[in-house]
Amino acid sequence: MKWLTASDFLAPSNPYAALLFGLIFTAIVATSIWIETKQKRTLFVAVIAGAVTTFAGVGILNMMGFY
């Protein structure tokens, strides 16, 4: 079974794809925050918040049986 398909870009079909795209989005947002502020504390807050949100969202959706 392939864990990443072309349709996963629109709606991830498994938790691994959701984690991958959540962390990619977090990296993009953190990079833009770093470019704008140049403050390490703000960067780390954004990375931690994004990672926690991604893992919590995937965990909740997995527990509800979405995947």
N, C-alpha and C positions, 0 to 999 in steps of 0.2 A: 504494500500500500504506500502510495506516495503521500508524504505529509505536507507537501506544498504544491498547490495547483494554481493555474492562472486565475481562477475565480476567487482565490483567497485574497486577492488585492481588494475586492469589494466587500466580501464578508468572510472572514476566516472560518474554515470548516472544522478546525481542530485546535486544541489549546496551544500546540507548539507554534502554529502559524500566527495565532493571536499574540503570543508572547513575542515572537520575532517582530511583527509589525508594530506592536506597542513600544518595544525597546528602540526600534528604528525611529519612530515618531518622537520618542523622548530624546534621542540623540540629536535630532534635527532642531527641536525646540531648545535644548540646552546649548547647542552651538549658536543659535541666533541670540540667545540671552547673553552668552559669553561675548559675542561680537559687540553687542550694544552696551554692556555694563563693564566688562573687564574686571568683574569682582568674583573671586573664587567662592565666597560664601553664597552668593546668589546662584551661581552655577550649581553648586552642590545641593542646594535646596531644590532646584528645579529637577535635577537628576534623581534625587531621592523621592520626591513627590511623584514624578512620572513612573518610576520603577514600582513604588508601592501601589499606585493606582492600577498599573498594568497587571501586576501579580494578583491584587485583590479582585479586580474585575474578572480575570480569567478564572480564578478560584471560585468565585460566586457563580459564574456562568457554568462552570464544570459541575458544581454541586447541584445546580438546578437541572442539569441534564441537557443543556443546550448543545453540547458537543457530542 
